[in-house]
Amino acid sequence: MTLKNEAPPGADAVDITSKNPPGAEAGGSDANEALSGKAAQNLSSTNGALVQAAHGLAAMGYAPIPMIASAKRPAMKGWREAAADPARALAAVEAAPWADGLAIATGDALMVLDVDIAHADNADGALSLAALEAAHGPLPDGPRSTTPKGGEHRYFATAPGRLIRSSAAIAPGLDIRAEAGLAMCPPSPGRRWIVPLCSRVELPQAPAWLLDLADPPRPPPPAYRPQPIRSEGYVRAVFEGELNALARAPRGERNAMLFKVAARFGDLVGAGLLSQGMAIDGLFAAAHACGLIADDGARAVTATVASGLQKGATNPAPRLGGRTDGRV
């Protein structure tokens, strides 16, 4: 299904640009204003079961989102903002009597594994999961619900600080609902709890092998070896020593160290002991090795290198012994 709201692949939530029924401007302040006036009416209306279920979800720490079940789309505008606050999401459900389904907002250390046994490409998620569990060990027991075509949703907690994105087909018939995603849940049509939902703090932790399928680990950076330069021993030692230290710099210190090393090299460049091209090449290679380019981007690294070189060039080092042996 093509997602018009740029939700991650495989997410249940789609097309929040669609027009809602008259008066359906739920979410945000509209939802809060509508809460007092509509809550009692909704509780006795056809979506009273949804409102009651939404109260239960919010009490357990989940953000309930009203849905149009047949279209698998939110029945409100601004669901992403509402998802950040269970109370605000609950107000949106109470203000959307046209909704006929519920979804749980995923992400923020909540992940749902979608096991699809009637996939469009005939993939069987149950068989895929059985093969993975045979190879890696069984998934921990936890909340499970049915889906309309006979599949399952399985709920897990993820490690705090690890960003798991929603993704399709981590294996045939297996999708992930996670960051910025939605997972439809009971009492939406065709869905019931096989194992009841527990509070968020009681969710079982997703095993490492499942997290690695959803968020493959980055390969380690290649071993860094600075290009040797033919120069006075002092300059060579500075060049290679500083770049080796930068290549091993930990997160939180990398940008500051890059500036410091660039300033040191600018000093040598200004004194005629090191070519600017060699300095820039070495700095970028070390910034790549420590992961700074991957995290902050080449543009940010370029700015830091230029600033450091300029600072160092204003205070060039004295020439060694009155000569510039081996300028490169």
SVG drawing of the C-alpha trace seen along z (x, -y; Angstrom):
<svg xmlns="http://www.w3.org/2000/svg" viewBox="-26 -35 94 60">
<polyline fill="none" stroke="black" stroke-width="0.4" points="0.0,0.0 1.4,-3.4 1.6,-5.6 0.9,-9.3 2.0,-10.4 5.5,-9.0 5.0,-6.5 7.7,-3.8 7.2,-0.8 4.5,1.6 2.9,-0.8 -0.8,-0.4 -1.3,-4.1 -1.8,-5.6 -3.1,-8.7 -3.9,-11.2 -4.5,-13.7 -7.9,-12.1 -10.9,-14.2 -12.6,-13.3 -16.4,-13.3 -18.0,-16.7 -16.8,-17.9 -13.9,-15.5 -11.2,-18.0 -10.0,-16.0 -6.5,-16.1 -4.7,-18.9 -6.7,-21.6 -9.8,-20.6 -9.7,-17.2 -9.2,-18.7 -12.1,-21.2 -14.3,-18.4 -13.5,-16.1 -15.9,-17.5 -18.8,-18.0 -18.6,-14.7 -17.2,-12.2 -20.5,-11.3 -22.2,-11.1 -19.6,-8.9 -19.6,-6.4 -23.2,-5.6 -22.8,-5.7 -21.8,-2.9 -18.1,-3.5 -18.6,-3.3 -16.6,0.0 -13.7,-1.8 -13.7,-4.6 -13.8,-2.1 -10.9,-0.2 -9.0,-3.4 -9.3,-4.3 -7.7,-0.9 -4.9,-1.4 -4.1,-4.9 -4.1,-3.6 -1.5,-1.1 0.7,-3.7 -0.2,-3.3 -1.4,-6.0 -4.7,-5.0 -5.4,-6.4 -8.9,-6.3 -9.0,-4.5 -11.2,-3.9 -10.7,-0.1 -11.7,0.6 -9.1,-1.8 -6.5,-1.3 -6.1,-5.0 -6.4,-7.3 -9.8,-8.9 -8.1,-12.2 -5.6,-14.7 -2.3,-15.2 -2.1,-11.6 1.7,-11.8 1.5,-14.7 -1.3,-13.0 0.8,-9.8 3.3,-11.6 0.8,-12.0 -1.6,-9.1 -4.1,-11.6 -4.2,-13.7 -4.6,-10.6 -7.5,-9.4 -9.2,-12.8 -8.9,-12.4 -10.7,-9.0 -13.5,-10.4 -13.9,-13.2 -14.1,-10.9 -17.5,-9.0 -17.1,-8.1 -14.1,-5.9 -14.7,-2.1 -11.2,-0.9 -8.3,-1.6 -4.5,-1.5 -1.7,-1.7 1.1,-4.2 4.4,-2.3 8.0,-3.5 9.6,-5.0 10.8,-1.6 7.6,0.2 7.8,2.6 5.1,4.8 6.0,7.8 3.3,8.4 3.1,12.1 1.2,12.2 0.1,15.6 -1.8,14.2 0.8,11.9 0.4,10.5 3.4,12.4 2.2,15.7 4.8,15.4 3.9,17.2 5.1,15.2 4.3,18.1 6.7,20.3 9.4,17.6 9.1,17.0 9.3,20.7 12.5,21.0 14.0,17.9 13.1,19.3 14.6,22.7 17.8,20.9 17.9,18.3 15.6,19.4 11.9,18.8 10.5,15.3 9.5,14.5 5.8,14.8 3.9,11.6 0.8,9.9 -0.6,11.2 -3.6,10.3 -5.1,11.8 -5.3,9.9 -8.3,10.2 -6.5,12.6 -5.4,15.1 -2.0,13.5 -0.8,12.1 0.6,9.0 3.2,9.6 4.2,6.8 7.7,6.2 9.7,3.6 13.0,2.5 16.2,1.3 16.0,-2.4 18.0,-4.6 18.0,-2.1 16.0,-3.6 14.0,-0.9 12.3,-2.0 9.2,-0.5 10.2,1.8 8.6,4.3 9.7,7.8 12.5,8.4 11.8,12.0 9.0,13.3 5.7,12.3 7.2,10.5 7.0,6.8 7.9,4.4 5.8,1.6 8.0,-0.7 9.1,-4.3 6.3,-6.6 4.1,-3.5 0.7,-2.3 -0.5,1.2 -4.3,1.8 -5.5,3.6 -8.7,5.0 -11.6,4.3 -11.1,3.3 -13.0,5.5 -11.4,9.0 -9.0,8.6 -9.0,10.1 -6.4,10.6 -4.9,14.1 -2.7,13.1 -4.1,9.9 -2.1,6.7 -0.1,5.8 1.2,2.4 4.2,1.0 6.5,1.6 5.6,5.3 6.2,5.9 8.9,8.6 12.1,7.4 12.6,8.2 15.6,10.6 18.8,9.2 18.4,11.3 15.0,9.8 16.3,6.3 19.2,7.0 16.9,8.1 14.8,4.9 17.9,2.7 21.0,4.4 24.2,3.4 26.5,1.2 29.7,2.8 32.8,1.5 34.7,-1.2 37.8,0.0 41.1,-0.1 42.6,-3.5 46.2,-4.0 47.3,-7.5 49.3,-8.0 53.0,-8.5 54.6,-11.7 58.3,-12.2 59.2,-15.1 61.2,-15.9 60.5,-13.3 58.7,-15.8 56.1,-16.6 55.6,-13.0 55.0,-12.1 52.5,-15.0 50.7,-14.1 50.3,-10.4 49.8,-10.6 47.1,-13.2 45.2,-11.4 45.4,-8.1 44.0,-9.7 41.2,-11.4 40.3,-8.1 39.7,-6.5 37.8,-9.5 34.6,-8.5 31.2,-10.0 30.8,-13.3 34.5,-14.3 34.9,-13.8 34.0,-17.2 36.0,-19.1 39.0,-16.8 38.6,-17.3 38.8,-21.1 41.8,-20.8 43.7,-18.6 42.8,-20.8 44.1,-23.8 47.3,-21.9 47.7,-21.1 46.8,-24.7 49.8,-25.7 52.1,-23.3 50.6,-24.3 51.2,-28.0 54.8,-27.2 55.3,-25.4 55.8,-22.1 52.7,-20.3 50.7,-20.8 47.1,-21.8 45.9,-19.0 47.6,-16.4 46.2,-17.9 42.6,-17.9 42.9,-14.4 44.1,-13.1 41.5,-14.9 38.6,-13.6 40.0,-10.0 40.2,-10.1 36.7,-11.7 35.3,-8.8 37.1,-6.2 35.7,-7.5 32.1,-7.7 31.8,-11.5 31.0,-11.9 28.4,-9.1 26.7,-10.8 27.1,-14.5 27.5,-14.6 30.3,-15.7 29.1,-19.3 29.5,-19.7 32.9,-18.0 34.0,-20.4 33.1,-23.4 35.0,-22.2 38.1,-21.4 38.0,-24.8 37.6,-26.6 40.4,-24.7 42.8,-25.1 42.1,-28.8 42.7,-29.2 46.0,-27.3 47.2,-29.3 47.0,-32.5 49.8,-31.2 52.1,-29.2 54.8,-27.0 58.4,-28.1 60.4,-26.4 62.4,-23.5 66.0,-24.5 65.3,-27.4 64.2,-25.0 61.2,-23.1 62.6,-19.7 60.3,-17.5 57.3,-19.7 54.5,-17.6"/>
</svg>
